[in-house]
Amino acid sequence: MKKVKIGVLGGFRGNSMIQYCKSAQNAEIVAICDKNPDVLERQKKNLAGMDIAFYADFDEFIKHDMDGVVLANYAHQHAPFAIKAMRAGKHVFSEVLPCQTMKEAVQLVEAVEETGMIYAYGENYCYMRAPYEMKKLYAQNKIGEFEYGECEYIHNTEGGAHVLTYGEPNHWRNNVYSTYYCTHSLGPIIHATGLRPVKVIGIEGTKTERKLRVGSKAGAFGLMLVTLENGGIIKGINGGLYKDSTWYCMYGSKGSMECNRNVHNPIDAHPNDYVQTFDLHVRYDEFSGDYFNPKEEHYSPKLSLDHLAKGYGHGGSDFYCMWHFIEKIKGNPEADIIDVYEAMDMALPGMFAFRSILDNSAPKDIPNLRNKAERDLWRNDTACTDPEVAGDMLLPTSVNGTPEIDDAVYARLRHLYETHYPAKY
Ligand SMILES: NC(=O)c1ccc[n+]([C@@H]2O[C@H](COP(=O)([O-])OP(=O)(O)OC[C@H]3O[C@@H](n4cnc5c(N)ncnc54)[C@H](O)[C@@H]3O)[C@@H](O)[C@H]2O)c1
């Protein structure tokens, strides 16, 4: 069987996709790009003897003979690289998030349409076992029409900040706002229901001591109330509360379902150590008002390729999202990717929740970029917290402005990184 040729940009998180390609039957890794010589050197050592080209420069890397690229570079810089890659004739798997401004969102959507290349958004949490089962059950009408849901992605990065940001003051994790990284929470409910978000209200946690201790300038957490096109509502939260958790719950017109709260281990734990049991609890009636015959199911869902996904990070979801991307390239009708429009449905609520936060929690409409006429409203909107991109539309990093952080905070993390960097690979 001919393998799909893949290149990976970013050899840190990208290591997961490199490992996928190394052992997959449907893909092979042919090129790796990272501007950090230490990261590139580690990958060269790990992959010694394999026929892989290594690059420090993306513009050289993208010329390599390959079918698709994985973008595991900085979370706020995916869109420009995705656009370049698709215009160079490569399919794209983008790590979270898809873009950092509305201008980039419009450009990204139009690049997908103009090039016809496959764009798969790598929101792996959608492919965790319980959320994926929730999608299946929703399609079977088990709980009826979606009315309300809750979702949370709680990740306190204080203990692993030296690994994640290496003491870099302008690392994206230090500069993004509280609701930016919202797709691990919202994504699975959007993917399960297929409903488009239309309106959002945002609120921010203001107790930021833990964040400031590690140089992060955002609010403590971002809370969103998202209205969907059918009138259903999602309450989503993401941020650095104590302790970590991933959790999804959905109420429909004749039932409800939720998974167990899932507990994250420390950032430097081996992926196998993640506690990803994700048991599911479903309660439903055959029809609304059928009170005398209630049904309950409590089980631990399995997916068809769990034997291959065993050992992959995030409860095996790192395997599944890559598998679907590769199978999509191969033309497999079973492939279930998250396309660019759905990626926007997951990410734009966070972008507009922050605009709501900065406007005393006033509700904000969420643009629908499937609608070409709406795009012109946003084509020049560069509002974000990244000074290199925002121009005169620079936003503060939190509702209380952008905090000043002492250099000593970053120096401490840099020192920790240099002396305690874990053997991640
Ligand atoms: N889906 C998940 O569960 C999950 C988990 C962790 C990280 N992520 C995502 O993975 C991405 C990477 O995060 P990370 O934790 O690896 O840390 P990171 O963002 O610090 O690392 C990115 C890597 O990309 C390289 N890079 C960045 N720009 C480059 C360029 N222009 N040319 C060449 N190399 C470049 C950097 O040197 C670095 O090694 C982010 O988008 C993050 O959101 C996702």
PDBQT file of the ligand as one rigid body, heavy atoms in Angstrom, charges set to zero:
ROOT
HETATM    1  N1  LIG A 501      -3.892  19.077  20.742  1.00  0.00    +0.000 N 
HETATM    2  C1  LIG A 501      -3.235  18.955  21.869  1.00  0.00    +0.000 C 
HETATM    3  O1  LIG A 501      -3.605  18.178  22.740  1.00  0.00    +0.000 OA
HETATM    4  C2  LIG A 501      -2.021  19.796  22.061  1.00  0.00    +0.000 A 
HETATM    5  C3  LIG A 501      -1.113  19.556  23.111  1.00  0.00    +0.000 A 
HETATM    6  C4  LIG A 501       0.027  20.366  23.202  1.00  0.00    +0.000 A 
HETATM    7  C5  LIG A 501       0.259  21.355  22.260  1.00  0.00    +0.000 A 
HETATM    8  N2  LIG A 501      -0.648  21.546  21.261  1.00  0.00    +0.000 N 
HETATM    9  C6  LIG A 501      -0.419  22.543  20.198  1.00  0.00    +0.000 C 
HETATM   10  O2  LIG A 501       0.790  22.231  19.537  1.00  0.00    +0.000 OA
HETATM   11  C7  LIG A 501       1.400  23.416  19.062  1.00  0.00    +0.000 C 
HETATM   12  C8  LIG A 501       2.841  23.484  19.521  1.00  0.00    +0.000 C 
HETATM   13  O3  LIG A 501       2.892  23.578  20.930  1.00  0.00    +0.000 OA
HETATM   14  P1  LIG A 501       4.143  23.063  21.746  1.00  0.00    +0.000 P 
HETATM   15  O4  LIG A 501       3.675  22.711  23.086  1.00  0.00    +0.000 OA
HETATM   16  O5  LIG A 501       4.909  22.069  20.913  1.00  0.00    +0.000 OA
HETATM   17  O6  LIG A 501       5.094  24.251  22.033  1.00  0.00    +0.000 OA
HETATM   18  P2  LIG A 501       5.714  25.418  21.205  1.00  0.00    +0.000 P 
HETATM   19  O7  LIG A 501       4.586  26.160  20.596  1.00  0.00    +0.000 OA
HETATM   20  O8  LIG A 501       6.594  26.113  22.140  1.00  0.00    +0.000 OA
HETATM   21  O9  LIG A 501       6.594  24.695  20.092  1.00  0.00    +0.000 OA
HETATM   22  C9  LIG A 501       6.442  24.903  18.743  1.00  0.00    +0.000 C 
HETATM   23  C10 LIG A 501       7.680  24.390  18.002  1.00  0.00    +0.000 C 
HETATM   24  O10 LIG A 501       7.600  24.944  16.693  1.00  0.00    +0.000 OA
HETATM   25  C11 LIG A 501       8.849  25.509  16.325  1.00  0.00    +0.000 C 
HETATM   26  N3  LIG A 501       8.587  26.640  15.421  1.00  0.00    +0.000 N 
HETATM   27  C12 LIG A 501       7.750  27.679  15.669  1.00  0.00    +0.000 A 
HETATM   28  N4  LIG A 501       7.751  28.530  14.609  1.00  0.00    +0.000 NA
HETATM   29  C13 LIG A 501       8.568  27.998  13.682  1.00  0.00    +0.000 A 
HETATM   30  C14 LIG A 501       8.961  28.411  12.384  1.00  0.00    +0.000 A 
HETATM   31  N5  LIG A 501       8.521  29.542  11.824  1.00  0.00    +0.000 N 
HETATM   32  N6  LIG A 501       9.830  27.630  11.700  1.00  0.00    +0.000 NA
HETATM   33  C15 LIG A 501      10.307  26.491  12.259  1.00  0.00    +0.000 A 
HETATM   34  N7  LIG A 501       9.980  26.053  13.496  1.00  0.00    +0.000 NA
HETATM   35  C16 LIG A 501       9.113  26.800  14.196  1.00  0.00    +0.000 A 
HETATM   36  C17 LIG A 501       9.483  25.972  17.640  1.00  0.00    +0.000 C 
HETATM   37  O11 LIG A 501      10.896  26.028  17.552  1.00  0.00    +0.000 OA
HETATM   38  C18 LIG A 501       8.999  24.883  18.616  1.00  0.00    +0.000 C 
HETATM   39  O12 LIG A 501       9.912  23.802  18.678  1.00  0.00    +0.000 OA
HETATM   40  C19 LIG A 501       0.533  24.552  19.550  1.00  0.00    +0.000 C 
HETATM   41  O13 LIG A 501      -0.322  24.921  18.517  1.00  0.00    +0.000 OA
HETATM   42  C20 LIG A 501      -0.273  23.950  20.682  1.00  0.00    +0.000 C 
HETATM   43  O14 LIG A 501      -1.529  24.562  20.797  1.00  0.00    +0.000 OA
HETATM   44  C21 LIG A 501      -1.756  20.777  21.156  1.00  0.00    +0.000 A 
ENDROOT
TORSDOF 0
